[in-house]
Amino acid sequence: MGLFKLLWSGQTNNHYGSDIVIPLYGEGSKEDCVDLQIRSLMYMFRRCDIVNSKPFSSGQQQGRLLEHSSTSKTTLDQLDLGSAKSETEKLDLLYNKAKFDLLFQDDPHRILIDWSKNKFRSLCILSSHPIELKTLPKFDVPNFSFAVLHNDSSEAEYIETLANSDIYTEHLVSVDLEARKKIVKNALALVKGGATRTLTMDERAFIIKYYLNKVAVEVQVERLYRGMALKAEKERGSVTPVTPTLRSPEREEANNKRSGRSPFRSSSPERYKGTERRLNMSPDRFRMGIRTPDRSPERSPERTARSSQNASPTQGPRKMKSSSALLSNSTTSASITISPPSSPTKNKLSKQTSAFNLRLNMNEAPNLAPPVPQEEDIKTQLLSQARIAVRKKIDDEKLALKKLRAANRASRAKNDAAINA
């Protein structure tokens, strides 16, 4: 009974009366007295191991917790404290652990990260200083502490107290101080509506709950956004850009040997032998007066006579003239002058893409990659998707809790009817 006497040693005074009051963990005007809140939270902090709470609630005990009836016994005399019960079980009854668990689980925001830990921190923001205790007790771990925020405090006190509280202090990077202050300002604007007046206890409780829920949602959205952004970055990085690859002849030849491709597809000089032979035999080189090294400058008399015998007697003078003009132009003209087009049709044709222009354009890599979205557009889109996903999850949880409550009420009504029958 040591722990029992320690936590309840001061309960039987005039402030509480002759009976020990069981905490109900109400909010606003229905909250327990501050001294009882402190004792209850100190016990539940150790009993539920709040500091080591899991980041996400499993929800496996949801049905059992919601079946708990709020008709708890409220006085020590009414409790069955027989010797069969252990000291922990007695304290669980005295501090109404079932109601405390229900307070955490019967909330759709319990699916958000670190909800249990930060819901507890919000309960540690008291409405006044205790009467029995001279100072606020301290937890033996960091980032957990009691704070006081009166309902008639100024707006500046509301902003500073909540924004600098322990609520989601481990996620300060996700939601910075300025964003937290803005959330408090929005809550004050919703409650006051621009009027200057003192807030009630219920309005104070609403602001604290609003701040907790909003920060929890923003932390979850930012966490989901970072995961989506990392996934999108990996997907963009896995796509190979469609651009030509320039390689040196030595590297190309080495790749050909490894892949077993024909050497004539490489950049070696063997590839151009056939092309050089065809170039030496082409009429263009003959017209330009270039003599190939493997031919005689003059044709033999035998071939000249044979060619004159095989010449067609019906060859017209016009054809001969064009041939002689071709020879004379190739040997005597130092430059070629091109006259401008003399008609609109020729002018239009001259502006069409030529083979020469196509060869010049081949030196540039084609721009085949799709347009890349701007970084800000991607961020905005991912943030919107993350926010929609979190909101949908909370709405689904609300609907699931509503159905579960209805099923529990029907089950209790059925049991009561069977007992009365």
For each residue, the residues with C-beta under 8 A, 3 or more apart:
1: 4 5 87
2: 5 6 87
3: 6 7 87 91
4: 1 7 8 87 90 91 94
5: 1 2 8 9
6: 2 3 9
7: 3 4 39 42 43 91 95
8: 4 5 11 12 20 39 94
9: 5 6
10: 13 35 132
11: 8 16 20 21
12: 8 16 18 20
13: 10 16 132
14: 17
15: 33 35 131 132
16: 11 12 13 19 20 21 33 36
17: 14 21
18: 12
19: 16 74 75 76 77
20: 8 11 12 16 75 76 94
21: 11 16 17 32 33 36 74 75
22: 72 73 74 75 93 94 95 96
23: 32 36 37 40 95 96 99 100
24: 30 32 72 96 99
25: 32 40 96 99 100 103 123
26: 30 31 32
27: 30 31 202 205 209
28: 31 200 201 202 203 204 205 206
29: 200 201 202
30: 24 26 27
31: 26 27 28 37 127 201 205
32: 21 23 24 25 26 36 37 40
33: 15 16 21 36 37 131
34: 37 38 126 127 128 129 130 131
35: 10 15 38 39 130 131 132 133
36: 16 21 23 32 33 39 40
37: 23 31 32 33 34 40 41 123 126
38: 34 35 41 42 126 130 133 136 137 146
39: 7 8 35 36 42 43 95
40: 23 25 32 36 37 43 44 95 96 100
41: 37 38 44 45 120 123 124
42: 7 38 39 45 46 137 139
43: 7 39 40 46 47 91 95
44: 40 41 47 48 50 95 97 100 120
45: 41 42 48 50 51 120 139 144
46: 42 43 49
47: 43 44 88 91 92 95 97
48: 44 45 53 97 100 101
49: 46 52 53
50: 44 45 53 116 117 120 144
51: 45 117 141 144
52: 49
53: 48 49 50 114 116 117
54: 57 58 116
55: 113 114
56: 111 112 113 115
57: 54 104 105 110 111 115 116
58: 54 61
59: 62 105 110 111
60:
61: 58 64 65 101 105
62: 59 65 66 105 401 404
63: 66 67 404 408
64: 61 67 68
65: 61 62 68 98 101 102 105 106
66: 62 63 102 105 106 401 404 405 408
67: 63 64 408 411 412
68: 64 65 98 99 101 102
69: 72 412
70: 99
71:
72: 22 24 69 96 98 99
73: 22 78 79 93
74: 19 21 22 78
75: 19 20 21 22 78 79
76: 19 20 79 81 94
77: 19
78: 73 74 75
79: 73 75 76 90 93 94
80: 85
81: 76 85 90 93
82: 85
83:
84:
85: 80 81 82 89 90
86: 89 90
87: 1 2 3 4 90 91
88: 47 91 92
89: 85 86 92 93
90: 4 79 81 85 86 87 93 94
91: 3 4 7 43 47 87 88 94 95
92: 47 88 89 95 97 98
93: 22 73 79 81 89 90 96 97
94: 4 8 20 22 76 79 90 91
95: 7 22 23 39 40 43 44 47 91 92 100
96: 22 23 24 25 40 72 93 99 100
97: 44 47 48 92 93 100 101
98: 65 68 72 92 101 102
99: 23 24 25 68 70 72 96 102 103
100: 23 25 40 44 48 95 96 97 103 104
101: 48 61 65 68 97 98 104 105
102: 65 66 68 98 99 105 106
103: 25 99 100 106 107 119
104: 57 100 101 107 110 115 116 119 120
105: 57 59 61 62 65 66 101 102 110
106: 65 66 102 103 401
107: 103 104 110 115 119
108: 111 394 395 397 398 401
109: 112 115 212 213 216 217 394 397
110: 57 59 104 105 107 115 116 397
111: 56 57 59 108 115 393 394 397
112: 56 109 115 216 217 219 220 390 394
113: 55 56 171 216 219 220 223
114: 53 55 117 118 168 170 171 216 219
115: 56 57 104 107 109 110 111 112 118 119 216
116: 50 53 54 57 104 110 119 120
117: 50 51 53 114 120 121
118: 114 115 121 122 167 168 212 215 216
119: 103 104 107 115 116 122 123 212
120: 41 44 45 50 104 116 117 123 124 144
121: 117 118 124 125 144 165 166 167
122: 118 119 125 167 208 209 211 212
123: 25 37 41 119 120
124: 41 120 121 144 145 146 147 166
125: 121 122 146 147 148 149 161 162 165 208
126: 34 37 38 129 130 136 146 147 148 149
127: 31 34 148 149 150 151 201 204
128: 34 148 150
129: 34 126 136 148
130: 34 35 38 126 133 136
131: 15 33 34 35
132: 10 13 15 35
133: 35 38 130 136 137
134:
135:
136: 38 126 129 130 133 145 146 148
137: 38 42 133 146
138: 145 146
139: 42 45 144 145
140:
141: 51 144
142:
143: 166 169 170
144: 45 50 51 120 121 124 139 141 166
145: 124 136 138 139 166
146: 38 124 125 126 136 137 138
147: 124 125 126 161 165
148: 125 126 127 128 129 136
149: 125 126 127 153 157 158 161 162 204 208
150: 127 128 153 157 204
151: 127 198 199 200 201 203 204
152: 198 199
153: 149 150 157 158 161
154: 157 158
155: 158 159 185 188
156: 159 160
157: 149 150 153 154 160 161
158: 149 153 154 155 161 162 184 188 207
159: 155 156 162 163 181 184 185 188
160: 156 157 163 164
161: 125 147 149 153 157 158 164 165
162: 125 149 158 159 165 167 180 184 207 208 211
163: 159 160 177 180 181 184
164: 160 161 177
165: 121 125 147 161 162 169
166: 121 124 143 144 145 169
167: 118 121 122 162 211 212 215
168: 114 118 171 172 174 175 215 216 219
169: 143 165 166 172
170: 114 143
171: 113 114 168 174 175 215 219
172: 168 169 175 176 177
173: 176
174: 168 171 218 219 222 223
175: 168 171 172 179 180 215 218 219 222
176: 172 173 179 180
177: 163 164 172 180 181
178: 181 182
179: 175 176 182 183 218
180: 162 163 175 176 177 183 184 211 215
181: 159 163 177 178 184 185
182: 178 179 185 186
183: 179 180 186 187 210 211 214 215 218
184: 158 159 162 163 180 181 187 188 207 211
185: 155 159 181 182 188 189
186: 182 183 189 190 210 214
187: 183 184 190 191 206 207 210 211 214
188: 155 158 159 184 185 191 192 207
189: 185 186 192 193 194
190: 186 187 193 210
191: 187 188 199 203 206 207
192: 188 189 195 196 197 199
193: 189 190
194: 189
195: 192
196: 192
197: 192
198: 151 152
199: 151 152 191 192 203 204 207
200: 28 29 151 203 204
201: 28 29 31 127 151 204 205
202: 27 28 29 205 206
203: 28 151 191 199 200 206 207
204: 28 127 149 150 151 199 200 201 207 208
205: 27 28 31 201 202 208 209
206: 28 187 191 202 203 209 210
207: 158 162 184 187 188 191 199 203 204 210 211
208: 122 125 149 162 204 205 211 212
209: 27 122 205 206 212 213
210: 183 186 187 190 206 207 213 214
211: 122 162 167 180 183 184 187 207 208 214 215
212: 109 118 119 122 167 208 209 215 216
213: 109 209 210 216 217
214: 183 186 187 210 211 217 218
215: 118 167 168 171 175 180 183 211 212 218 219
216: 109 112 113 114 115 118 168 212 213 219 220
217: 109 112 213 214 220 221 390 391 394
218: 174 175 179 183 214 215 221 222
219: 112 113 114 168 171 174 175 215 216 222 223
220: 112 113 216 217 223 224 390
221: 217 218 224 225 383 386 387 390
222: 174 175 218 219 225 226 386
223: 113 174 219 220 226 227
224: 220 221 227 228 386 389 390
225: 221 222 228 229 382 383 386
226: 222 223 229 230
227: 223 224 230 231
228: 224 225 231 232 382 385 386
229: 225 226 232 233 378 379 382
230: 226 227 233 234
231: 227 228 234 235
232: 228 229 235 236 378 382
233: 229 230 236 237
234: 230 231 237 238
235: 231 232 238 239
236: 232 233 239
237: 233 234
238: 234 235
239: 235 236
240:
241: 369
242: 368 369
243: 365 368 369
244: 365 366
245:
246:
247: 251 252 255
248: 251 252
249: 252 253 266 267 268
250: 253 254
251: 247 248 254 255
252: 247 248 249 255 256 266 267
253: 249 250 256 257 263 266 267 268
254: 250 251 257 258
255: 247 251 252 258 259 261
256: 252 253 259 260 261 262 263 265 266
257: 253 254 260
258: 254 255
259: 255 256
260: 256 257
261: 255 256 265 266
262: 256 265
263: 253 256 266 268 270 271
264: 270 271
265: 256 261 262 271
266: 249 252 253 256 261 263 271
267: 249 252 253 271
268: 249 253 263 271
269: 272 273
270: 263 264 273
271: 263 264 265 266 267 268 275
272: 269 275 276
273: 269 270 276 277
274: 277 278
275: 271 272 278 279
276: 272 273 279 280
277: 273 274 280 281
278: 274 275 281 282
279: 275 276 282 285
280: 276 277 285 292 294
281: 277 278 285 292
282: 278 279 285 286
283: 286 287
284: 287 288
285: 279 280 281 282 288 290 292
286: 282 283 289 290 330
287: 283 284 326 327 329 330
288: 284 285 330
289: 286 330 331
290: 285 286
291: 295 297
292: 280 281 285 295
293:
294: 280
295: 291 292
296: 299 300
297: 291
298:
299: 296 303 304
300: 296 303 304
301: 304 305
302: 305 306
303: 299 300 306 307
304: 299 300 301 307 308
305: 301 302 308 309
306: 302 303 309 310
307: 303 304 310 311
308: 304 305 311
309: 305 306
310: 306 307
311: 307 308 315
312: 315
313:
314:
315: 311 312 319 320
316: 319 320
317: 320 321
318: 321 322
319: 315 316 322 323
320: 315 316 317 323 324
321: 317 318 324 325
322: 318 319 325 326
323: 319 320 326 327
324: 320 321 327 328
325: 321 322 328 329
326: 287 322 323 329 330
327: 287 323 324 330 331
328: 324 325 331 332 333
329: 287 325 326 332 333
330: 286 287 288 289 326 327 333
331: 289 327 328
332: 328 329
333: 328 329 330 336
334:
335:
336: 333
337:
338:
339: 342
340:
341: 345 346 347 349 350
342: 339 346
343: 346 347
344: 347 348
345: 341 348 349
346: 341 342 343 349 350
347: 341 343 344 350 351
348: 344 345 351 352
349: 341 345 346 352
350: 341 346 347
351: 347 348
352: 348 349
353: 357 358
354: 357 358
355: 358 359
356: 359 360
357: 353 354 360 361
358: 353 354 355 361 362
359: 355 356 362
360: 356 357 363
361: 357 358 364
362: 358 359
363: 360
364: 361
365: 243 244
366: 244
367:
368: 242 243
369: 241 242 243 372
370:
371:
372: 369
373: 377 378
374: 377 378
375: 378 379
376: 379 380
377: 373 374 380 381
378: 229 232 373 374 375 381 382
379: 229 375 376 382 383
380: 376 377 383 384
381: 377 378 384 385
382: 225 228 229 232 378 379 385 386
383: 221 225 379 380 386 387
384: 380 381 387 388
385: 228 381 382 388 389
386: 221 222 224 225 228 382 383 389 390
387: 221 383 384 390 391
388: 384 385 391 392
389: 224 385 386 392 393
390: 112 217 220 221 224 386 387 393 394
391: 217 387 388 394 395
392: 388 389 395 396
393: 111 389 390 396 397
394: 108 109 111 112 217 390 391 397 398
395: 108 391 392 398 399
396: 392 393 399 400
397: 108 109 110 111 393 394 400 401
398: 108 394 395 401 402
399: 395 396 402 403
400: 396 397 403 404
401: 62 66 106 108 397 398 404 405
402: 398 399 405 406
403: 399 400 406 407
404: 62 63 66 400 401 407 408
405: 66 401 402 408 409
406: 402 403 409 410
407: 403 404 410 411
408: 63 66 67 404 405 411 412
409: 405 406 412 413
410: 406 407 413 414
411: 67 407 408 414 415
412: 67 69 408 409 415 416
413: 409 410 416 417
414: 410 411 417 418
415: 411 412 418 419
416: 412 413 419 420
417: 413 414 420 421
418: 414 415 421
419: 415 416
420: 416 417
421: 417 418
